[in-house]
Amino acid sequence: MTTLSNKEKSWWVYFVRTPQNSLYCGITTDVERRFGQHCSGTGAKALRGKMPLELVWSHQVGDKKGDALRLEYRIKRLSKIQKEKLIQQPSLLSVYVPN
């Protein structure tokens, strides 16, 4: 079995929705694992006690953590309306967050 090193793993940016309809944006190399951490209360402090959570969007960024961090930063600067539109139409990513 071959495992990828951290340098070779793909990075993802994702949105989690809380029952209060707020969106949390984060990055990870394993979306399912990270979402599980959020749901179990061992993920981001901002999501603790806000169950149930829903994973509503994820996008593969590439193999560099820096690229994922930059994209996450840009997405977090979007308005709530723009984030909601991005979830509905992922193709808007290139419009809202150009390279």
SVG drawing of the C-alpha trace seen along z (x, -y; Angstrom):
<svg xmlns="http://www.w3.org/2000/svg" viewBox="-31 -41 37 43">
<polyline fill="none" stroke="black" stroke-width="0.4" points="0.0,0.0 1.4,-3.4 0.7,-6.4 1.1,-10.0 3.4,-12.3 1.9,-15.6 3.6,-17.4 1.7,-15.1 -1.7,-15.2 -4.4,-17.3 -5.8,-20.2 -9.4,-21.1 -11.4,-24.2 -14.9,-23.5 -18.0,-25.0 -19.9,-23.7 -23.4,-25.1 -24.7,-25.4 -28.4,-25.1 -28.3,-28.9 -27.5,-29.1 -24.0,-30.5 -21.1,-29.2 -17.7,-28.0 -14.9,-27.9 -11.9,-25.7 -9.1,-23.8 -8.0,-20.2 -6.4,-17.2 -9.3,-14.9 -12.7,-16.5 -14.6,-13.5 -12.1,-13.2 -12.2,-16.9 -16.0,-17.1 -16.2,-14.2 -13.9,-16.1 -16.2,-19.1 -19.3,-16.9 -17.6,-15.2 -16.6,-18.6 -12.9,-18.1 -12.6,-20.4 -12.8,-24.2 -13.9,-25.9 -16.2,-28.1 -18.4,-25.0 -18.5,-23.4 -22.0,-23.1 -23.6,-24.1 -24.9,-20.7 -26.1,-19.3 -23.6,-20.4 -23.9,-20.0 -21.1,-19.8 -22.4,-21.9 -19.5,-22.5 -15.9,-21.4 -13.4,-22.2 -10.0,-20.6 -7.3,-23.3 -4.1,-21.4 -1.1,-19.9 0.2,-23.1 -1.0,-24.2 -0.2,-27.8 -2.6,-27.7 -5.4,-26.4 -4.7,-29.0 -4.8,-31.8 -8.1,-30.6 -9.6,-30.2 -8.6,-33.7 -10.2,-35.1 -13.4,-33.1 -13.7,-34.3 -13.6,-37.9 -16.7,-37.3 -20.1,-38.4 -22.6,-35.9 -24.6,-36.3 -21.6,-35.6 -20.7,-32.5 -24.3,-31.2 -24.1,-31.8 -20.8,-29.9 -22.3,-26.9 -25.2,-26.9 -22.9,-27.6 -19.4,-26.3 -18.4,-27.7 -18.6,-31.2 -15.3,-30.5 -13.3,-31.8 -15.5,-34.9 -15.4,-35.7 -11.8,-34.5 -9.8,-35.0 -6.2,-33.6"/>
</svg>
